[in-house]
Amino acid sequence: MTLAEFEAADAGALNGALLALWWDARGDWAKAHEVAQEIETADGAWVHAYLHRKEGDVGNASYWYRRAGRPVPAGDLRAEWEAIVEALLR
């Protein structure tokens, strides 16, 4: 699946961390966070971290980036979202 196909997909075709990012792309941060909270993997922690960074909760985001084994990024949120989606699609 490509990034464009992911963005056009229906929620029913996705699960886990990708589903959380799908909800985030549709402006439903709360639903994205609800999904991400249920994922107990490094990928789930990465998405959870991204969501808290987007929310502006840097301390909580830092905790989740550590759990994911990822550095805390300082760049554009959209670029991070795309990087996460592309990594998870691989």
C-alpha positions as CSV (number, residue, x, y, z in Angstrom):
1,M,0.0,0.0,0.0
2,T,1.3,3.5,-0.9
3,L,0.9,6.6,1.2
4,A,-1.8,7.8,-1.2
5,E,-3.7,4.5,-0.9
6,F,-3.4,4.6,2.9
7,E,-4.9,8.1,2.9
8,A,-7.8,7.0,0.7
9,A,-8.4,3.7,2.6
10,D,-11.4,2.9,4.7
11,A,-11.0,2.5,8.5
12,G,-12.1,-1.2,8.2
13,A,-9.1,-2.0,6.0
14,L,-6.7,-0.9,8.8
15,N,-5.7,-1.8,12.3
16,G,-3.3,-1.0,15.0
17,A,-0.9,1.9,14.7
18,L,-1.9,2.6,11.1
19,L,-5.5,2.9,12.2
20,A,-4.5,5.4,14.9
21,L,-2.7,7.5,12.2
22,W,-5.7,7.2,9.9
23,W,-8.0,8.7,12.6
24,D,-5.4,11.4,13.3
25,A,-5.3,12.3,9.6
26,R,-9.1,12.8,9.7
27,G,-8.8,15.2,12.6
28,D,-10.0,12.9,15.3
29,W,-7.1,13.1,17.8
30,A,-9.2,11.5,20.6
31,K,-10.0,8.4,18.5
32,A,-6.4,8.2,17.3
33,H,-5.2,8.3,20.9
34,E,-7.8,5.8,22.0
35,V,-6.5,3.3,19.4
36,A,-2.8,4.0,20.1
37,Q,-3.3,3.4,23.9
38,E,-4.3,-0.2,23.1
39,I,-1.1,-1.0,21.2
40,E,1.6,-2.5,23.4
41,T,4.5,-2.5,20.8
42,A,7.3,-0.1,19.9
43,D,5.3,1.0,16.9
44,G,2.3,1.8,19.1
45,A,4.5,3.8,21.4
46,W,5.9,5.7,18.4
47,V,2.4,6.7,17.3
48,H,1.4,7.5,20.9
49,A,4.5,9.7,21.2
50,Y,3.7,11.5,17.9
51,L,0.1,12.1,19.1
52,H,1.3,13.7,22.4
53,R,3.8,15.8,20.5
54,K,1.0,17.0,18.2
55,E,-1.1,17.7,21.3
56,G,1.8,19.8,22.7
57,D,2.4,17.6,25.7
58,V,6.2,17.4,25.3
59,G,6.9,15.6,28.6
60,N,4.4,12.8,27.8
61,A,5.6,12.6,24.2
62,S,9.2,12.3,25.4
63,Y,8.2,9.3,27.6
64,W,6.6,7.6,24.7
65,Y,9.5,8.3,22.3
66,R,11.8,6.6,24.9
67,R,9.4,3.6,25.0
68,A,9.5,3.4,21.3
69,G,13.3,3.7,21.2
70,R,13.1,6.8,19.0
71,P,14.6,10.3,19.4
72,V,12.2,13.2,20.0
73,P,11.9,15.0,16.6
74,A,11.8,18.7,16.3
75,G,10.6,19.0,12.8
76,D,7.3,19.3,11.0
77,L,4.4,17.2,12.4
78,R,3.1,16.3,8.9
79,A,6.6,15.1,7.9
80,E,6.8,12.9,11.0
81,W,3.3,11.6,10.3
82,E,4.3,10.6,6.8
83,A,7.5,9.0,8.0
84,I,5.7,6.9,10.5
85,V,3.0,5.8,8.0
86,E,5.7,4.9,5.4
87,A,7.7,3.0,8.0
88,L,4.7,1.0,9.1
89,L,3.6,0.3,5.6
90,R,6.9,-1.4,4.8
